[in-house]
């Protein structure tokens, strides 16, 4: 019997600028040209994680700090996340990172979970 995979959290489509900072413990795996912080675009978010598009390859399982600036539709703040998936989405190159928040009790993640509601999209 096949059971459909359901996400624990609803995803919201979004388009905002973010910074992805590679945690010091994983910087030896990655050598971004501009330093430890990589600019990106968050394309969706949920209480459990986010998808961010960046131009620097980050390896699966790398630990990062995701920084969301003020003035966006998502609460501003910083959360530690782990790269769970990565795929190249064009030849520029641009990579779509699937991030999982490491701590559900940080202020940013709690604010995102509280904001989930009417405009969230289910993702199977």
Secondary structure, 3 states (H helix, E strand, C coil): CCCCCCCCCCEEEEEEEEEEEECHHHCCCCCCCCCCEEEEEEEEECCCEEEEEECCCCCCCCEEEEEECCCCCCCCEEEEEEEEEEEEEECCCEEEEEEEECCCCCHHHHHHHHHCCCCCECCC
